[in-house]
Amino acid sequence: MRPPTKYTSLFLDLGDVLFNWSPETKTSISPRQLKKILSSDTWREYECGRLTQKQCYQHIARQFSLEVTEIATAFSQARDSLCSNDDMISAVRQLKTESHGSLRVYAMPNISLPDYRYLRTKPADWAIFDNVFASAAVGQRKPNPGFYKYVLKATNTEPKNAIFVDDKVENVLSVEYLGFHGILFSDSLLVAQALRNLLGDPLKRGQAFLDRNAKMMVSETGNGISIKDNFAQLLILEATNNWY
């Protein structure tokens, strides 16, 4: 039986994983149009640090027939809506604490430098990160393999020892191709549970379960019906040799 993989590094996206934001603004730019702007080649160049904020907004204004001031206002309002996902941040903090220094945590956001500087002013536990690699500072963005390779080298991490969490399918698929263990973010509770299963000690988790449920080891069907059978009890007794 192969031993479980020892994961030493956790790489996380920021937007829609550790921070949530709203595309709703009080300008004439609709959420749908705002998302189109964020998916444009111009915005990708901006997130790679190849355009200044002024150049980016000017290009977008021409491309989408908008006023530069309107674009600036819309993105200012969107940034103001950012708030930390405290449940997810708390889960990561606990995992790092329980690792006793063996787990390193990094952020890998696709983000411009002005937006990153603004994000850092938001109240959040930034201490959970060993480092943050903003795409604009690296000069590459997800899902470009070059971004992941740069971060792996900078952190001295082997892909097989790395976990990556992102809300974009294309980003998760690209890191899995390189050898990471990818997790597609959907729900904080589910992702936290998946991380605990990967990073925690399975023997300790199993023992903790047995201790919590001592004298109450019942089987349960897929639809939640408990069955107080003796067979399961005897199997557990045989495996643990513990009458308690």
C-alpha positions as CSV (number, residue, x, y, z in Angstrom):
1,M,0.0,0.0,0.0
2,R,1.4,3.4,-1.0
3,P,1.9,5.9,1.8
4,P,-0.2,9.0,1.6
5,T,1.3,12.0,-0.3
6,K,3.0,14.5,2.0
7,Y,1.7,17.9,1.0
8,T,3.9,20.8,2.1
9,S,2.5,23.8,0.1
10,L,-0.9,25.2,-0.3
11,F,-1.5,27.7,-3.2
12,L,-4.7,29.7,-3.1
13,D,-6.5,32.1,-5.4
14,L,-7.8,35.3,-3.7
15,G,-10.8,36.5,-5.7
16,D,-14.0,34.4,-5.1
17,V,-12.0,32.1,-2.8
18,L,-10.6,34.1,0.1
19,F,-12.3,37.3,-0.9
20,N,-15.7,37.9,-2.4
21,W,-16.8,40.9,-4.5
22,S,-19.9,42.1,-6.3
23,P,-20.0,43.2,-10.0
24,E,-23.0,45.4,-9.2
25,T,-22.2,49.1,-9.5
26,K,-24.2,52.3,-9.5
27,T,-22.8,53.3,-12.9
28,S,-24.3,52.5,-16.3
29,I,-21.8,49.6,-16.6
30,S,-23.8,46.4,-16.1
31,P,-22.5,43.3,-14.2
32,R,-22.5,41.5,-17.6
33,Q,-20.5,44.1,-19.3
34,L,-18.1,44.4,-16.3
35,K,-17.4,40.7,-16.6
36,K,-16.8,41.0,-20.3
37,I,-14.2,43.7,-19.5
38,L,-12.5,41.4,-17.0
39,S,-12.3,38.7,-19.7
40,S,-10.8,41.0,-22.4
41,D,-7.3,40.8,-23.7
42,T,-6.7,44.3,-22.4
43,W,-7.5,43.3,-18.9
44,R,-5.3,40.3,-19.2
45,E,-2.4,42.5,-20.3
46,Y,-3.2,44.8,-17.3
47,E,-3.0,41.8,-14.9
48,C,0.3,40.8,-16.4
49,G,1.7,44.3,-15.5
50,R,2.1,45.3,-19.2
51,L,-0.3,48.2,-19.0
52,T,-0.7,51.0,-16.4
53,Q,-4.1,51.6,-14.9
54,K,-4.5,54.7,-17.1
55,Q,-3.5,52.8,-20.3
56,C,-5.9,50.0,-19.4
57,Y,-8.9,52.2,-18.7
58,Q,-8.2,54.2,-22.0
59,H,-8.1,51.0,-24.1
60,I,-11.2,49.6,-22.4
61,A,-13.0,53.0,-23.0
62,R,-12.3,52.7,-26.8
63,Q,-13.1,49.0,-27.0
64,F,-16.4,49.2,-25.2
65,S,-17.4,52.7,-26.1
66,L,-17.4,54.0,-22.5
67,E,-16.0,57.0,-20.7
68,V,-12.8,56.6,-18.8
69,T,-14.3,58.2,-15.7
70,E,-17.2,55.8,-15.8
71,I,-14.8,52.8,-15.9
72,A,-12.8,54.2,-13.0
73,T,-15.9,54.7,-10.9
74,A,-17.3,51.3,-11.7
75,F,-14.1,49.5,-10.7
76,S,-13.7,51.7,-7.6
77,Q,-17.2,50.6,-6.5
78,A,-16.4,46.9,-7.3
79,R,-13.2,47.1,-5.2
80,D,-15.1,48.7,-2.3
81,S,-17.4,45.7,-2.3
82,L,-14.6,43.3,-1.6
83,C,-14.8,41.5,1.7
84,S,-12.8,38.6,3.2
85,N,-14.2,35.1,3.3
86,D,-13.6,34.7,7.0
87,D,-14.7,31.0,7.1
88,M,-12.2,30.0,4.5
89,I,-9.4,32.1,6.0
90,S,-10.1,30.6,9.4
91,A,-9.9,27.1,8.0
92,V,-6.6,27.8,6.4
93,R,-5.2,29.4,9.5
94,Q,-6.2,26.3,11.6
95,L,-4.6,23.9,9.1
96,K,-1.4,25.9,9.1
97,T,-1.3,25.9,13.0
98,E,-2.0,22.2,13.2
99,S,0.9,21.5,10.8
100,H,3.4,22.9,13.3
101,G,5.3,24.8,10.7
102,S,5.4,22.1,8.0
103,L,2.7,23.7,5.8
104,R,3.5,26.8,3.7
105,V,0.6,28.9,2.3
106,Y,0.9,31.1,-0.8
107,A,-1.6,33.2,-2.8
108,M,-1.5,33.3,-6.6
109,P,-4.1,35.9,-7.8
110,N,-4.5,37.2,-11.3
111,I,-4.4,40.9,-10.3
112,S,-3.0,44.2,-11.3
113,L,-0.6,46.0,-8.9
114,P,-2.9,48.9,-8.2
115,D,-5.8,46.4,-7.4
116,Y,-3.4,44.3,-5.2
117,R,-2.3,47.3,-3.3
118,Y,-5.9,48.2,-2.6
119,L,-6.8,44.7,-1.6
120,R,-4.0,44.7,1.0
121,T,-5.8,47.6,2.8
122,K,-8.8,45.3,3.4
123,P,-9.1,43.8,6.9
124,A,-8.0,40.2,6.7
125,D,-5.5,37.8,8.2
126,W,-2.7,38.3,5.8
127,A,-0.3,36.6,8.2
128,I,-1.5,33.2,7.0
129,F,0.5,33.7,3.8
130,D,4.2,32.9,3.5
131,N,4.2,34.9,0.3
132,V,1.8,36.4,-2.2
133,F,2.6,36.2,-6.0
134,A,0.5,38.8,-7.8
135,S,0.4,38.0,-11.6
136,A,1.3,41.6,-12.4
137,A,4.5,41.3,-10.4
138,V,5.4,38.0,-12.0
139,G,4.5,39.2,-15.5
140,Q,2.3,36.1,-16.2
141,R,-1.1,35.1,-15.2
142,K,-3.1,31.9,-14.7
143,P,-3.7,29.5,-16.5
144,N,-0.3,30.1,-18.2
145,P,2.0,27.3,-17.1
146,G,4.9,29.7,-16.8
147,F,3.2,31.4,-13.8
148,Y,3.0,28.1,-11.9
149,K,6.5,27.1,-12.9
150,Y,7.8,30.5,-11.6
151,V,6.1,30.1,-8.3
152,L,7.2,26.5,-7.9
153,K,10.8,27.6,-8.4
154,A,10.5,30.6,-6.1
155,T,9.1,28.5,-3.3
156,N,11.3,25.5,-3.9
157,T,8.2,23.3,-4.2
158,E,7.7,20.0,-6.1
159,P,4.3,19.8,-7.8
160,K,3.5,16.5,-6.3
161,N,3.7,18.1,-2.8
162,A,1.5,21.0,-3.7
163,I,-2.3,21.7,-3.4
164,F,-3.9,24.4,-5.5
165,V,-7.4,25.9,-4.9
166,D,-9.1,28.1,-7.5
167,D,-12.6,28.9,-8.6
168,K,-11.8,28.7,-12.4
169,V,-11.9,25.3,-14.0
170,E,-9.2,26.2,-16.6
171,N,-6.8,27.2,-13.8
172,V,-7.3,23.9,-11.9
173,L,-6.9,21.8,-15.0
174,S,-3.6,23.5,-15.9
175,V,-2.0,22.9,-12.5
176,E,-3.2,19.3,-12.5
177,Y,-1.4,18.8,-15.8
178,L,1.8,20.0,-14.1
179,G,1.3,17.5,-11.2
180,F,-0.4,19.6,-8.5
181,H,-3.4,18.3,-6.6
182,G,-6.1,20.7,-7.8
183,I,-9.3,21.6,-6.0
184,L,-12.1,23.6,-7.7
185,F,-13.6,26.0,-5.2
186,S,-17.3,25.8,-4.8
187,D,-18.2,26.1,-1.1
188,S,-16.0,27.0,1.8
189,L,-17.1,24.1,4.0
190,L,-16.6,21.5,1.3
191,V,-13.1,22.9,0.3
192,A,-12.1,23.1,4.0
193,Q,-13.1,19.5,4.5
194,A,-11.2,18.4,1.4
195,L,-8.1,20.2,2.6
196,R,-8.4,18.6,6.0
197,N,-8.6,15.2,4.4
198,L,-5.5,15.9,2.4
199,L,-3.4,17.6,5.0
200,G,-4.5,16.0,8.3
201,D,-3.2,12.8,9.8
202,P,-5.7,10.1,8.8
203,L,-4.9,8.0,11.9
204,K,-5.5,10.9,14.2
205,R,-8.8,11.8,12.4
206,G,-9.9,8.1,12.7
207,Q,-9.1,7.9,16.4
208,A,-10.8,11.2,17.0
209,F,-14.0,9.9,15.3
210,L,-13.9,6.7,17.4
211,D,-13.5,8.8,20.6
212,R,-16.4,11.1,19.7
213,N,-18.7,8.2,18.9
214,A,-17.7,5.8,21.6
215,K,-20.5,3.3,22.4
216,M,-22.5,4.8,19.5
217,M,-21.0,3.0,16.5
218,V,-24.1,2.6,14.3
219,S,-24.3,2.1,10.6
220,E,-26.1,4.7,8.5
221,T,-27.7,4.4,5.1
222,G,-27.1,6.9,2.2
223,N,-30.3,8.7,3.1
224,G,-29.5,9.1,6.7
225,I,-31.3,6.3,8.4
226,S,-29.4,4.8,11.4
227,I,-29.2,1.0,11.8
228,K,-28.1,-0.3,15.2
229,D,-26.5,-3.5,14.0
230,N,-24.0,-5.6,15.9
231,F,-21.9,-6.5,12.9
232,A,-20.3,-3.0,12.6
233,Q,-19.6,-3.0,16.3
234,L,-17.8,-6.3,16.1
235,L,-15.7,-5.2,13.2
236,I,-14.6,-2.1,15.0
237,L,-13.8,-4.2,18.1
238,E,-11.8,-6.6,16.1
239,A,-9.8,-3.8,14.4
240,T,-9.1,-1.8,17.6
241,N,-9.2,-4.4,20.3
242,N,-10.8,-1.7,22.4
243,W,-14.1,-2.5,24.3
244,Y,-14.6,1.2,25.0
